[in-house]
Amino acid sequence: MAPGTKTCQNCKKEFTIDPEDFGFYEKIQVPPPTFCPECRMQRRFAWRNERTLYKGKCAATGKDFLTMFSPESNMVVYDRDYW
């Protein structure tokens, strides 16, 4: 394996980390990634709710609309037109 080339722990494909990225990881004090970019993206998007909609109110206008955030999430939501 070439320097900066790693094997993804998830899908076992090889991926490359640019040398300047290693400096960034040291600066923010995190280890280099062990998952390839595609697997990292899948993990980031896994939590998204795109199937269940809830009734919500725009935090700015009070207008009723549909949102993907449940009322229990305590998220501040805005109507698309207001945003």
DSSP file (Angstrom, degrees, kcal/mol; ACC not computed):
  #  RESIDUE AA STRUCTURE BP1 BP2  ACC     N-H-->O    O-->H-N    N-H-->O    O-->H-N    TCO  KAPPA ALPHA  PHI   PSI    X-CA   Y-CA   Z-CA
    1    1 A M              0   0    0      0, 0.0     3,-0.1     0, 0.0     6,-0.0   0.000 360.0 360.0 360.0 135.5    0.0    0.0    0.0
    2    2 A A    >   -     0   0    0      1,-0.1     3,-2.3     2,-0.1     2,-0.0  -0.387 360.0 -81.6 -74.5 156.1    1.3    3.5   -0.9
    3    3 A P  T 3  S+     0   0    0      0, 0.0    -1,-0.1     0, 0.0     3,-0.1  -0.366 121.7  23.7 -57.9 135.6    1.6    6.1    1.8
    4    4 A G  T 3  S+     0   0    0      1,-0.3    13,-3.9    12,-0.1     2,-0.5   0.395  97.0 117.0  86.9  -3.1   -1.8    7.7    2.4
    5    5 A T  E <   +A   16   0A   0     -3,-2.3     2,-0.3    11,-0.3    -1,-0.3  -0.868  39.7 173.7-100.4 128.6   -3.6    4.6    1.0
    6    6 A K  E     -A   15   0A   0      9,-3.1     9,-2.8    -2,-0.5     2,-0.5  -0.859  31.1-120.9-128.1 163.1   -5.8    2.8    3.5
    7    7 A T  E     -A   14   0A   0     -2,-0.3     7,-0.2     7,-0.2     2,-0.1  -0.927  34.9-115.8-105.7 128.0   -8.3   -0.1    3.4
    8    8 A C     >  -     0   0    0      5,-3.1     4,-1.1    -2,-0.5    27,-0.2  -0.387  12.7-145.6 -63.2 131.1  -11.8    0.7    4.4
    9    9 A Q  T  4 S+     0   0    0     25,-2.3    -1,-0.2     2,-0.1    26,-0.1   0.734  96.4  42.6 -68.4 -22.0  -12.8   -1.2    7.6
   10   10 A N  T  4 S+     0   0    0     24,-0.3    -1,-0.1     3,-0.1    25,-0.1   0.943 131.2  13.6 -90.9 -59.1  -16.4   -1.4    6.2
   11   11 A C  T  4 S-     0   0    0      2,-0.1    -2,-0.1    25,-0.0     3,-0.1   0.517  90.0-129.6-101.3  -6.6  -16.3   -2.3    2.5
   12   12 A K     <  +     0   0    0     -4,-1.1     2,-0.2     1,-0.2    -3,-0.1   0.564  60.3 137.5  69.4  11.1  -12.6   -3.3    2.3
   13   13 A K        -     0   0    0     -6,-0.1    -5,-3.1     1,-0.1     2,-0.3  -0.561  57.3-112.2 -82.4 152.9  -11.9   -1.0   -0.7
   14   14 A E  E     +A    7   0A   0     -7,-0.2     2,-0.3    -2,-0.2    -7,-0.2  -0.625  37.5 178.9 -83.0 144.0   -8.7    1.0   -0.8
   15   15 A F  E     -A    6   0A   0     -9,-2.8    -9,-3.1    -2,-0.3     2,-0.4  -0.969  21.6-124.2-142.1 158.3   -8.9    4.8   -0.6
   16   16 A T  E     -A    5   0A   0     -2,-0.3     2,-0.5   -11,-0.2   -11,-0.3  -0.834   9.5-157.9-109.5 139.2   -6.4    7.6   -0.5
   17   17 A I        -     0   0    0    -13,-3.9     5,-0.1    -2,-0.4    -2,-0.0  -0.974  27.7-123.0-112.1 123.9   -5.8   10.3    2.1
   18   18 A D    >>  -     0   0    0     -2,-0.5     3,-1.1     1,-0.1     4,-1.0  -0.339  18.7-121.1 -64.9 144.5   -4.0   13.3    0.8
   19   19 A P  H >> S+     0   0    0      0, 0.0     4,-0.9     0, 0.0     3,-0.6   0.860 112.9  55.8 -56.3 -37.6   -0.8   14.2    2.6
   20   20 A E  H 3> S+     0   0    0      1,-0.2     4,-1.3     2,-0.2     3,-0.1   0.777  98.9  63.0 -68.0 -23.2   -2.1   17.7    3.5
   21   21 A D  H <> S+     0   0    0     -3,-1.1     4,-2.5     1,-0.2    -1,-0.2   0.852  94.5  60.1 -67.4 -33.4   -5.2   16.0    5.2
   22   22 A F  H <X S+     0   0    0     -4,-1.0     4,-2.1    -3,-0.6    -1,-0.2   0.893 103.0  51.8 -61.5 -38.3   -2.9   14.3    7.7
   23   23 A G  H  X S+     0   0    0     -4,-0.9     4,-2.2     2,-0.2    -1,-0.2   0.889 108.8  50.8 -63.1 -39.1   -1.8   17.8    8.9
   24   24 A F  H  X S+     0   0    0     -4,-1.3     4,-2.2     2,-0.2    -2,-0.2   0.922 108.3  51.1 -64.0 -44.6   -5.4   18.8    9.3
   25   25 A Y  H  <>S+     0   0    0     -4,-2.5     5,-2.5     1,-0.2     4,-0.4   0.893 111.4  48.3 -61.2 -39.6   -6.2   15.7   11.4
   26   26 A E  H ><5S+     0   0    0     -4,-2.1     3,-0.8     3,-0.2    -1,-0.2   0.909 108.8  54.5 -65.3 -40.7   -3.2   16.4   13.6
   27   27 A K  H 3<5S+     0   0    0     -4,-2.2    -2,-0.2     1,-0.3    -1,-0.2   0.896 115.5  37.1 -61.2 -42.0   -4.3   20.0   14.0
   28   28 A I  T 3<5S-     0   0    0     -4,-2.2    -1,-0.3     2,-0.1    -2,-0.2   0.382 112.5-122.3 -93.8   5.3   -7.8   19.1   15.2
   29   29 A Q  T < 5 +     0   0    0     -3,-0.8    -3,-0.2    -4,-0.4    -4,-0.1   0.908  66.2 127.8  58.5  51.1   -6.4   16.1   17.1
   30   30 A V      < -     0   0    0     -5,-2.5    -1,-0.2    -6,-0.1    -2,-0.1  -0.962  60.5-109.4-128.9 150.8   -8.4   13.3   15.5
   31   31 A P        -     0   0    0      0, 0.0     3,-0.1     0, 0.0    -5,-0.0  -0.388  45.5 -89.5 -73.8 157.9   -7.1   10.1   14.0
   32   32 A P        -     0   0    0      0, 0.0   -10,-0.0     0, 0.0   -15,-0.0  -0.287  57.4 -87.1 -61.7 153.8   -7.2    9.6   10.2
   33   33 A P        -     0   0    0      0, 0.0     3,-0.0     0, 0.0   -16,-0.0  -0.259  29.4-165.5 -64.7 149.3  -10.4    8.0    8.9
   34   34 A T  S    S+     0   0    0     -3,-0.1   -25,-2.3     2,-0.1     2,-0.3   0.464  72.4  70.2-109.8  -8.6  -10.7    4.3    8.7
   35   35 A F  S    S-     0   0    0    -27,-0.2   -27,-0.1   -26,-0.1   -28,-0.0  -0.851  88.4-112.4-107.4 146.7  -13.8    4.3    6.5
   36   36 A C     >  -     0   0    0     -2,-0.3     4,-2.5     1,-0.1     5,-0.2  -0.260  37.1-100.2 -69.2 163.9  -13.7    5.3    2.8
   37   37 A P  H  > S+     0   0    0      0, 0.0     4,-2.2     0, 0.0     5,-0.2   0.868 122.4  52.4 -56.4 -38.2  -15.5    8.6    1.8
   38   38 A E  H  > S+     0   0    0      2,-0.2     4,-2.1     1,-0.2     5,-0.1   0.926 111.3  45.4 -66.0 -43.9  -18.5    6.7    0.5
   39   39 A C  H  > S+     0   0    0      2,-0.2     4,-2.0     1,-0.2    -1,-0.2   0.873 111.7  52.8 -67.7 -36.2  -19.0    4.6    3.7
   40   40 A R  H  X S+     0   0    0     -4,-2.5     4,-2.2     2,-0.2    -1,-0.2   0.911 109.0  50.0 -64.0 -40.6  -18.5    7.8    5.8
   41   41 A M  H  X S+     0   0    0     -4,-2.2     4,-2.3    -5,-0.2    -2,-0.2   0.911 108.4  52.5 -63.6 -42.0  -21.3    9.5    3.8
   42   42 A Q  H  X S+     0   0    0     -4,-2.1     4,-0.9     1,-0.2    -1,-0.2   0.903 110.3  48.4 -60.1 -40.9  -23.6    6.5    4.3
   43   43 A R  H  < S+     0   0    0     -4,-2.0     4,-0.4     1,-0.2     3,-0.3   0.893 110.4  51.1 -66.5 -39.5  -23.0    6.7    8.0
   44   44 A R  H >< S+     0   0    0     -4,-2.2     3,-0.5     1,-0.2    -2,-0.2   0.900 115.4  41.7 -64.5 -39.6  -23.7   10.5    8.1
   45   45 A F  H >< S+     0   0    0     -4,-2.3     3,-1.2     1,-0.2    -1,-0.2   0.573  91.1  87.8 -84.8  -9.2  -26.9   10.1    6.2
   46   46 A A  T 3< S+     0   0    0     -4,-0.9    -1,-0.2    -3,-0.3    -2,-0.1   0.802  85.9  53.4 -62.3 -29.7  -28.2    7.0    8.1
   47   47 A W  T <  S+     0   0    0     -3,-0.5    -1,-0.3    -4,-0.4    -2,-0.1   0.653  82.8 113.8 -80.7 -14.9  -29.8    9.1   10.8
   48   48 A R    <   -     0   0    0     -3,-1.2     2,-0.7    -4,-0.1    -3,-0.0  -0.306  60.7-141.3 -65.3 137.3  -31.9   11.2    8.4
   49   49 A N        +     0   0    0      1,-0.1    -1,-0.1    19,-0.1    -2,-0.1  -0.881  38.6 150.3 -97.5 112.3  -35.6   10.8    8.5
   50   50 A E        +     0   0    0     -2,-0.7    -1,-0.1     3,-0.0     3,-0.1   0.254  67.1  53.5-123.1   9.8  -37.0   11.0    5.0
   51   51 A R  S    S+     0   0    0      1,-0.2     2,-0.5    17,-0.1    -2,-0.1   0.672  95.4  62.1-117.5 -26.4  -40.1    8.8    5.4
   52   52 A T        -     0   0    0     16,-0.1     2,-0.3     2,-0.0    -1,-0.2  -0.902  62.7-165.9-109.9 128.6  -42.1   10.2    8.4
   53   53 A L        -     0   0    0     -2,-0.5     2,-0.3    -3,-0.1    15,-0.2  -0.863   2.6-163.7-113.1 149.2  -43.5   13.7    8.3
   54   54 A Y  E     -B   67   0B   0     13,-3.1    13,-2.6    -2,-0.3     2,-0.4  -0.895  27.7-105.6-126.8 154.5  -44.9   15.6   11.2
   55   55 A K  E     +B   66   0B   0     -2,-0.3     2,-0.3    11,-0.2    11,-0.2  -0.661  50.7 169.6 -76.3 135.4  -47.0   18.7   11.6
   56   56 A G  E     -B   65   0B   0      9,-3.0     9,-2.5    -2,-0.4     2,-0.4  -0.910  30.5-129.1-141.9 169.4  -44.9   21.6   12.6
   57   57 A K  E     -B   64   0B   0     -2,-0.3    20,-0.3     7,-0.2     7,-0.2  -0.976  31.8-110.3-122.9 137.6  -45.1   25.4   13.0
   58   58 A C     >  -     0   0    0      5,-2.5     4,-1.9    -2,-0.4    20,-0.2  -0.464  21.8-139.7 -63.7 130.4  -42.6   27.8   11.6
   59   59 A A  T  4 S+     0   0    0     18,-2.8    -1,-0.2    -2,-0.2    19,-0.1   0.736  99.4  38.5 -65.7 -22.8  -40.6   29.3   14.4
   60   60 A A  T  4 S+     0   0    0     17,-0.2    -1,-0.2     3,-0.1    18,-0.1   0.861 131.5  19.2 -95.9 -42.3  -40.7   32.8   12.8
   61   61 A T  T  4 S-     0   0    0      2,-0.1    -2,-0.2    18,-0.0     3,-0.1   0.642  87.8-128.1-107.6 -17.2  -44.2   33.0   11.3
   62   62 A G     <  +     0   0    0     -4,-1.9     2,-0.1     1,-0.3    -3,-0.1   0.504  54.4 153.3  80.1   3.3  -46.2   30.4   13.1
   63   63 A K        -     0   0    0     -6,-0.1    -5,-2.5     1,-0.1    -1,-0.3  -0.433  46.2-119.6 -68.4 136.9  -47.4   29.0    9.8
   64   64 A D  E     +B   57   0B   0     -7,-0.2     2,-0.3    -2,-0.1    -7,-0.2  -0.569  48.2 146.9 -76.2 139.5  -48.4   25.3    9.9
   65   65 A F  E     -B   56   0B   0     -9,-2.5    -9,-3.0    -2,-0.2     2,-0.4  -0.962  48.2 -89.2-160.0 173.3  -46.4   23.0    7.6
   66   66 A L  E     +B   55   0B   0     -2,-0.3     2,-0.3   -11,-0.2   -11,-0.2  -0.744  43.5 176.9 -93.5 139.9  -44.9   19.5    7.3
   67   67 A T  E     -B   54   0B   0    -13,-2.6   -13,-3.1    -2,-0.4    12,-0.0  -0.942  38.2-133.3-138.3 158.6  -41.5   18.7    8.6
   68   68 A M  S    S+     0   0    0     -2,-0.3     2,-0.5   -15,-0.2   -16,-0.1   0.461  85.0  89.3 -89.7  -1.7  -39.2   15.7    9.0
   69   69 A F  S    S-     0   0    0    -15,-0.1    -2,-0.1     6,-0.0   -15,-0.1  -0.842  77.7-129.8 -99.5 128.8  -38.4   16.6   12.6
   70   70 A S    >   -     0   0    0     -2,-0.5     3,-1.6     1,-0.1     5,-0.5  -0.359  21.8-115.7 -72.0 155.5  -40.7   15.3   15.3
   71   71 A P  G >  S+     0   0    0      0, 0.0     3,-1.0     0, 0.0    -1,-0.1   0.797 115.1  61.0 -61.6 -27.3  -42.1   17.7   17.9
   72   72 A E  G 3  S+     0   0    0      1,-0.2    -2,-0.0     2,-0.1    -3,-0.0   0.619  86.1  76.4 -74.2 -11.9  -40.1   15.9   20.6
   73   73 A S  G <  S-     0   0    0     -3,-1.6    -1,-0.2     2,-0.1     3,-0.1   0.661  90.3-140.9 -75.2 -14.8  -36.8   16.7   18.9
   74   74 A N    <   +     0   0    0     -3,-1.0     2,-0.3    -4,-0.3    -2,-0.1   0.771  45.9 155.0  58.4  27.8  -36.9   20.3   20.1
   75   75 A M        -     0   0    0     -5,-0.5     2,-0.6     1,-0.0    -1,-0.2  -0.651  47.5-124.9 -83.9 140.9  -35.5   21.4   16.8
   76   76 A V        -     0   0    0     -2,-0.3     2,-0.4    -3,-0.1   -18,-0.1  -0.782  36.9-170.5 -83.0 121.7  -36.2   25.0   15.6
   77   77 A V        -     0   0    0     -2,-0.6   -18,-2.8   -20,-0.3     2,-0.4  -0.900  11.8-161.9-121.0 146.7  -37.8   24.7   12.2
   78   78 A Y        -     0   0    0     -2,-0.4   -20,-0.1   -20,-0.2     2,-0.1  -0.947  29.2-105.6-125.2 145.4  -38.7   27.3    9.6
   79   79 A D     >  -     0   0    0     -2,-0.4     4,-2.7     1,-0.1     3,-0.3  -0.405  32.5-121.3 -63.1 143.4  -41.0   27.1    6.7
   80   80 A R  T  4 S+     0   0    0      1,-0.2    -1,-0.1     2,-0.2    -2,-0.0   0.884 112.0  52.8 -57.4 -41.6  -39.2   26.8    3.4
   81   81 A D  T  4 S+     0   0    0      1,-0.2    -1,-0.2     2,-0.2    -2,-0.0   0.876 112.1  45.2 -65.1 -36.5  -40.7   30.0    2.0
   82   82 A Y  T  4        0   0    0     -3,-0.3    -2,-0.2     1,-0.2    -1,-0.2   0.914 360.0 360.0 -70.8 -42.7  -39.6   32.0    5.1
   83   83 A W     <        0   0    0     -4,-2.7    -1,-0.2     0, 0.0    -2,-0.2   0.501 360.0 360.0 -59.3 360.0  -36.1   30.4    5.0
